[in-house]
Amino acid sequence: MTNLPHIASRVFNTPLMIDSKKLAAILAVLAPRLGGEPPAVEAALLTEQRSRKPYAVTDAGVAVIEVSGSLVNRASGTDAQSGLTSYEQLGNEILDAATDPQVRGILLRFDSYGGEATGAWDVASLIEEAARVKLVWASVDDWALSAGYLLASAADRIWVTRTGGVGSVGIIAMHLDHSGWDAANGLRYTTIFAGDRKNDFNPHEPLSDGARAVLTAEVERLYGMFVDAVARRRSLSAAAVRSTEAGIFYGADSVAQGFADRVGTFREALAAMTESLSKPKFTKGGTAVSEANQAATSPPVPDLAAIEAAAREQGYAEAAEIAVLCAIAGRPALAGDFLTRHLSAADVRKELLALRAEAGGEEIQSHVLPEAGAAPKQNLDENPVVRACAALAASKGAK
């Protein structure tokens, strides 16, 4: 394993949002290569192999996006073939689906024990923002634990199979002390450093009190963020979420706990979403008429005034849609330029997708790492362009 130091750096001395059993499976692979004894783990957890595939779109316009394997901030092609899903790629897929005019709803299919904390909140925020413009559901088939559940909680509705598990709302971090193994093998490391925190988490020494305090504080900080996010999105109290003690809930019990909405298979969730998207949207003579059947009915006598008013309102709605699309893409300042150029929402989607490769986003990261940094995502309700468009539409509609 030529990339062992890189993998070890992503597992030790940094907060993780991963189920403890899956962490044990990872350690079972790493430990022999690091001179340690592997822990006993379930065989199924050691054989996780998945290849990341682009999302598919059904005939009804539902984009099915896989959220599977161990979740990491970024992954190379080789990592992806080893059962890893990167938040970066997942976020790109969600953005594509949210801005694709052919997509009417997004169904996230989960089978993940969680993974890294770094990057998870950014994707969860993106899911939440996408749900403002399109229907977004989560189907847990069969696991959405820790970081996986953080992402699932951002969806409008969560389905879980009868044997599926959700939850594990907690943070975990681990330090590997090599000093005993070093001594047994006649090795002794001497570290010269400047700055009291520079030698924190040195694997060739026991964990110092100062390093323990730093890591503990970071774990508690991320735990508070996790609890608050789940409580807000699932309409639960923070105390209720904390009282789960990072436990896992299965099937109907997850619904009873408020951690899921329905028990059902992926196929049942997909069928329910398809049906929801095809529900009647128009009313004629007091009778609901579906979009598919409306064209076959006799049209009413045209009301020119009503048509003119509807056209004006459509213009305001498209302006608001353009502002929301720009905010989701992380480029809210471009909304004014697009409106001035009289671009349609479809043209705006094309330009945003073309600019996506150049877009850079800040992430909520662990400050235990030297390069960590954080910048809050903008709430669409507070976006000045979105508010201006909404206010204009409201004032025009009142006239």
Buried (B, 14 or more C-beta within 10 A) or exposed (E): EEEEEEBBEBBBBBBBBBBBBBBBBBBBEBBEEBBBEBEEBEEEBEEBEBEBEEBEBBEBBBBBBBBBBBBBBEBEEEBBEBBBBBBBBBBBBBBBBBBBEEBBBBBBBBBBBBBBBBBBBBBBBBBBBBBBBBBBBBBBBBBBBBBBBBBBBBBBBBBBBEEBBBBBBBBBBBBBBBBEBBEEEEEEEEEEEEEEEEBBBBBBBEBBEEBBEBBEEBBEBBBEBBBEBBBEBBEBEEEBBBEBEBEBBBBEBBBEBBBBBBBBBBEBBBBBBBEBBBEBEEEEEEEEBEEEEEEEEEEEEEEEEEEEBEEBEEEBBBBBBBBBBBBBBBBBEBBBEBBEEEBEBEEBBEBBBEEBEEEEBEBBBBBBBEEBEEEEBBEBEEBEBBBBBBEBBEEEEEE
